[in-house]
């Protein structure tokens, strides 16, 4: 199984290419849908890396793949601008999950 990147910017794409990860740069909803369909059909792709910005812009498409497909595993990654999450997102997540304030 291999990884494949779906990115919204050239910098993330270039960095992942240097690490040996193939991918595409996406700028429209139609292009994202088409590339996801191709990635799902490719049985050699086990992990699909997607930038957080794309995931936030098109949650309906991404969530559909996450909920209805076993493979590929979708992993959201930050781009060069950093993550869109709060600094204490892990603590908040644990607090909500177990109901105990840490």
C-alpha positions in Angstrom: 0.0 0.0 0.0 1.2 3.5 -0.7 0.3 7.1 0.2 -1.2 9.7 -2.1 -1.5 13.4 -1.5 -4.4 15.7 -2.4 -3.2 19.2 -1.8 -4.5 22.8 -2.4 -1.0 24.3 -2.6 2.3 23.7 -4.4 4.5 23.9 -1.3 2.9 20.9 0.4 2.9 19.0 -2.9 6.6 19.7 -3.5 7.5 18.7 0.1 5.7 15.4 -0.1 7.1 14.7 -3.6 10.6 15.1 -2.1 9.6 12.5 0.5 8.5 10.2 -2.3 4.7 10.7 -2.0 2.8 11.1 -5.3 -0.1 13.5 -5.4 -2.1 16.2 -7.1 -2.9 19.9 -6.6 -6.6 20.6 -6.4 -8.4 24.0 -6.9 -12.0 23.1 -7.6 -14.7 20.9 -6.1 -15.1 19.0 -9.4 -11.4 18.2 -9.6 -11.4 17.1 -6.0 -14.3 14.7 -6.6 -12.7 13.3 -9.8 -9.3 12.7 -8.0 -11.0 11.1 -5.0 -12.8 8.7 -7.3 -9.5 7.8 -9.0 -7.8 7.3 -5.6 -10.6 5.1 -4.4 -10.5 3.0 -7.5 -6.7 2.5 -7.2 -6.3 -0.4 -4.9 -2.6 0.3 -4.3 -3.4 3.5 -2.3 -3.9 2.8 1.3 -3.5 6.2 2.8 -4.9 9.4 1.3 -3.3 12.5 2.7 -5.4 15.7 2.3 -4.6 19.2 3.4 -6.8 20.5 6.2 -7.9 23.5 4.1 -9.4 21.2 1.4 -11.1 19.1 4.1 -12.7 22.2 5.6 -13.7 23.6 2.2 -15.4 20.5 1.0 -16.5 18.5 4.0 -19.4 16.8 2.3 -17.1 15.0 -0.2 -14.5 14.1 2.3 -17.0 12.9 4.9 -18.7 10.7 2.4 -15.5 8.9 1.6 -14.6 8.6 5.4 -18.0 7.2 6.3 -18.7 4.9 3.3 -15.2 3.4 2.4 -12.8 1.2 4.3 -9.9 2.2 2.1 -8.2 4.5 1.6 -7.7 5.9 5.1 -8.0 9.7 4.9 -5.5 11.6 7.0 -5.8 15.4 7.2 -2.5 17.2 7.3 -1.6 20.8 8.0 -0.1 22.8 5.2 2.8 25.4 5.4 0.5 27.8 7.1 0.1 25.5 10.0 -2.9 23.8 11.4 -6.4 25.2 11.7 -6.9 23.6 15.1 -6.8 25.3 18.5 -3.6 24.8 20.4 -5.4 22.7 23.0 -7.5 20.6 20.6 -6.3 17.2 22.0 -7.1 18.2 25.6 -10.5 19.5 24.5 -11.2 16.3 22.6 -10.3 14.1 25.5 -12.4 16.3 27.9 -15.5 15.9 25.6 -14.9 12.2 25.1 -14.6 11.1 28.7 -16.4 14.0 30.4 -13.6 14.7 32.8 -11.7 18.0 32.9 -7.9 17.4 32.7 
